[in-house]
Amino acid sequence: MPLTPGLLYLAASVACSVTVAVMLKLARRWQIDVRQAIAMNYAVAALLCWVVLRPDPARLLAPQTPWLVLAALGVLLPSVFLAMAAALRHAGIVRSDAAQRLSLFIPLLAAFALFGEPVTGRKLAAIALAFTALFCLLRQPPRIRLSDATAAEDRRAMWLWPLVVWAGYGVIDILFKQVARTGTAFAGGLLLAFLTAGTLMLAYLLWRRVRWQARHLAAGVALGLANFGNILTYVRAHQSLPEHPALVFASMNMGVITLGTLVGALAFREPLTRVNVLGIALALSAILLMTPW
């Protein structure tokens, strides 16, 4: 397929997604308070959502607006963002990005269990591959002495936080699908989710009486630009390639895993065992198998 605007949007979305991970990975090195950065990120994302996507104000307060679901998103979005920062710090970009992308199989399980979607052998095989991939990605080499309490805690964090990311993003995906089921427009639902998340994060920081600093907020502006850029370019890719939704879906998820692996291994020298590499291969295979070509 020749290079088209749709593919350029897709490449930009992959780059923005990995950029978010890199920023969170570097936050500790640059001594950035990720809580302040994440709060500012939602303010920037909400502003850009309003300016670029132009949600209809009349539909934002419609009777069918699912406020309970949006409240849950408001709590989960910043919480999972913080979990992603912890996963990147302890487990690295490769495992964290792969865990985030494998979270797409949680809504698939929910579709079977909650929404009555028919079970097929292909989907079951994809789910089995995804869980095997997750196990391989979280597998750590036995090079740290378990008698050392600090080392044992570090090893626990290396599998626990990616697992939280996997579960958290999966539940967020389910909640966004519930918002769509109520008839709430995408732009309006996204704006309300950003505003709720930002408001709750701000309330938490005020309660904690944090010392606001310009450099933490500036990092949040950059994070918000990359975060919203990821969403916007992914939507634009689907709009530019309406006849190829499978291409957009598979390329986005596989692209993030592949680029995240390259950045993590080459730029941050993240160690990968053979089992971890097998997990990456299985994750890519699971996405391909699930994609409705």
Buried (B, 14 or more C-beta within 10 A) or exposed (E): EEEEEBBBBBBBBBBBBBBBBBBBBEBEEEEBBBBBBBBBBBBBBBBBBBEEBEBEEEBBEEEEBBEEBBBBBBBBBBBBBBBBBBBBBBBBBBBBBBBBBBBBBBBBBBBBEEEEEEEEEEBEBBBBBBBBBBEBBBBBEEEBEEEEEEEEEEBEBBBBBBBBBBBBBBBBBBBBBBBEEEEBBBBBBBBBBBBBBBBBBBEBBEEEEBEEEEEBBBBBBBBBBBBBBBBBBBBBBBEBBEEBEBBBBBBBBBBBBBBBBEBBBEEBEBEBEEBBBBBBBBBBBBBBBBBEE
